[in-house]
Amino acid sequence: MVDIPPGSTLTFSRDRNIICTVHDNKSVTFEGEITSLSAAALKALHRLGYNWTQVQGPQYWQFEDETLEERRQRMEEAI
């Protein structure tokens, strides 16, 4: 959806030391597990002390210093 190839590294917006790898167009590999962006973001947020029960993953993962949500919006506007 946002044209990021499998194998690309995504960084977590709240801690750039936290990363995941794009697995396919619907999932990432986070800490050795294939999961969704949202599940990976929630797990990372829990480690940072947040007690949230759900999040929208694209708002937290970045590619080339842009969240995936920002990237999607930019690409949609360009159409």
TORKOL-4160 file (C-alpha; in steps of 0.2 Angstrom, whole numbers, padded with zeros to 4 digits, m for minus):
79
<pt num="1" X="0000" Y="0000" Z="0000"/>
<pt num="2" X="0014" Y="0012" Z="0003"/>
<pt num="3" X="0027" Y="0004" Z="m0008"/>
<pt num="4" X="0040" Y="m0002" Z="0004"/>
<pt num="5" X="0049" Y="m0018" Z="m0002"/>
<pt num="6" X="0050" Y="m0033" Z="0009"/>
<pt num="7" X="0066" Y="m0034" Z="0019"/>
<pt num="8" X="0066" Y="m0015" Z="0022"/>
<pt num="9" X="0069" Y="m0009" Z="0040"/>
<pt num="10" X="0056" Y="0001" Z="0049"/>
<pt num="11" X="0060" Y="0012" Z="0065"/>
<pt num="12" X="0049" Y="0015" Z="0079"/>
<pt num="13" X="0045" Y="0033" Z="0081"/>
<pt num="14" X="0046" Y="0034" Z="0100"/>
<pt num="15" X="0063" Y="0025" Z="0101"/>
<pt num="16" X="0073" Y="0024" Z="0085"/>
<pt num="17" X="0083" Y="0009" Z="0092"/>
<pt num="18" X="0067" Y="m0002" Z="0090"/>
<pt num="19" X="0066" Y="m0009" Z="0073"/>
<pt num="20" X="0056" Y="m0021" Z="0063"/>
<pt num="21" X="0058" Y="m0028" Z="0045"/>
<pt num="22" X="0045" Y="m0028" Z="0032"/>
<pt num="23" X="0039" Y="m0046" Z="0029"/>
<pt num="24" X="0026" Y="m0043" Z="0015"/>
<pt num="25" X="0013" Y="m0030" Z="0011"/>
<pt num="26" X="0003" Y="m0035" Z="0027"/>
<pt num="27" X="0015" Y="m0040" Z="0040"/>
<pt num="28" X="0032" Y="m0037" Z="0048"/>
<pt num="29" X="0045" Y="m0047" Z="0057"/>
<pt num="30" X="0048" Y="m0040" Z="0075"/>
<pt num="31" X="0059" Y="m0049" Z="0087"/>
<pt num="32" X="0059" Y="m0065" Z="0076"/>
<pt num="33" X="0040" Y="m0066" Z="0075"/>
<pt num="34" X="0030" Y="m0062" Z="0060"/>
<pt num="35" X="0016" Y="m0050" Z="0066"/>
<pt num="36" X="0006" Y="m0035" Z="0061"/>
<pt num="37" X="0012" Y="m0017" Z="0062"/>
<pt num="38" X="m0001" Y="m0013" Z="0076"/>
<pt num="39" X="0004" Y="m0029" Z="0086"/>
<pt num="40" X="0022" Y="m0024" Z="0085"/>
<pt num="41" X="0019" Y="m0006" Z="0089"/>
<pt num="42" X="0009" Y="m0011" Z="0104"/>
<pt num="43" X="0022" Y="m0023" Z="0110"/>
<pt num="44" X="0035" Y="m0009" Z="0109"/>
<pt num="45" X="0024" Y="0003" Z="0118"/>
<pt num="46" X="0022" Y="m0009" Z="0132"/>
<pt num="47" X="0040" Y="m0010" Z="0134"/>
<pt num="48" X="0041" Y="0008" Z="0135"/>
<pt num="49" X="0029" Y="0008" Z="0149"/>
<pt num="50" X="0013" Y="0012" Z="0140"/>
<pt num="51" X="m0003" Y="0002" Z="0146"/>
<pt num="52" X="m0013" Y="0005" Z="0130"/>
<pt num="53" X="m0023" Y="m0010" Z="0123"/>
<pt num="54" X="m0023" Y="m0005" Z="0105"/>
<pt num="55" X="m0014" Y="0006" Z="0093"/>
<pt num="56" X="m0014" Y="0010" Z="0074"/>
<pt num="57" X="0003" Y="0003" Z="0069"/>
<pt num="58" X="0006" Y="0014" Z="0054"/>
<pt num="59" X="0006" Y="0030" Z="0065"/>
<pt num="60" X="0021" Y="0023" Z="0075"/>
<pt num="61" X="0033" Y="0015" Z="0062"/>
<pt num="62" X="0044" Y="0025" Z="0051"/>
<pt num="63" X="0052" Y="0022" Z="0034"/>
<pt num="64" X="0064" Y="0036" Z="0028"/>
<pt num="65" X="0060" Y="0047" Z="0043"/>
<pt num="66" X="0041" Y="0047" Z="0038"/>
<pt num="67" X="0028" Y="0037" Z="0047"/>
<pt num="68" X="0019" Y="0025" Z="0037"/>
<pt num="69" X="0003" Y="0035" Z="0040"/>
<pt num="70" X="0011" Y="0051" Z="0033"/>
<pt num="71" X="0018" Y="0041" Z="0018"/>
<pt num="72" X="0001" Y="0034" Z="0014"/>
<pt num="73" X="m0007" Y="0051" Z="0015"/>
<pt num="74" X="0006" Y="0059" Z="0004"/>
<pt num="75" X="0005" Y="0045" Z="m0009"/>
<pt num="76" X="m0014" Y="0047" Z="m0010"/>
<pt num="77" X="m0013" Y="0065" Z="m0012"/>
<pt num="78" X="m0001" Y="0063" Z="m0027"/>
<pt num="79" X="m0014" Y="0053" Z="m0036"/>
